[in-house]
Amino acid sequence: MRPPYLLLDIDGVLIPFPDGHGSTPATHARHDVVPAGRSADNPVTVWLNPDHGRLLMDVIRTGLVTPVWCTSWRQDATTLIGPLLGLPTLPYVDLPRPEITTSHPNGYLWKRDHVDAWLGDAPAVWIDDDFTGLDHAWAAERTAKGAPTLLVQPDPNHGLWPGHLTELTTWVSQLPAARAT
């Protein structure tokens, strides 16, 4: 079996949403970035934890996963966010820009159908803060059909924690191909 894809979201995972008081974690540093199509005099402020780059690189260096951005940031993930974390250029799932008013228009994460088509029967670990029960059922169904799938869901106000990465490396290392290497 090929190494699972590690699908990485950004908002709510690497960039936490402010809590009820408008605060972000003290571990995160402020950056102003200019996404594609946006004017340089109208940057977007993001808060990133500098430790995330090192932690993600530790996972990437194991060779147990193939990292891919899976975010509405699309190419900006690899040109803006990745470099701020010290990550190499990573491919990204080219998600559409749907006109939706909720991230769960069909009761599950809007990205899921696109990710499912993109993955085919490849195994995957997907880190996103916005899964529903239907997404977890989808992952269980994929796994039952021979495409191991793990969903890791950080709290959107705290984002990614080291324990999430321990969870994924433990899971991946228990897959048949990982045990054989």
Secondary structure as GFF3:
##gff-version 3
##sequence-region A 1 181
A	DSSP	beta_strand	5	8	.	.	.	ID=ss1
A	DSSP	beta_strand	29	33	.	.	.	ID=ss2
A	DSSP	beta_strand	44	48	.	.	.	ID=ss3
A	DSSP	alpha_helix	50	61	.	.	.	ID=ss4
A	DSSP	beta_strand	66	69	.	.	.	ID=ss5
A	DSSP	alpha_helix	75	76	.	.	.	ID=ss6
A	DSSP	pi_helix	77	81	.	.	.	ID=ss7
A	DSSP	alpha_helix	82	85	.	.	.	ID=ss8
A	DSSP	alpha_helix	112	119	.	.	.	ID=ss9
A	DSSP	beta_strand	124	127	.	.	.	ID=ss10
A	DSSP	alpha_helix	133	144	.	.	.	ID=ss11
A	DSSP	beta_strand	149	152	.	.	.	ID=ss12
A	DSSP	alpha_helix	162	173	.	.	.	ID=ss13
A	DSSP	alpha_helix	176	180	.	.	.	ID=ss14
###
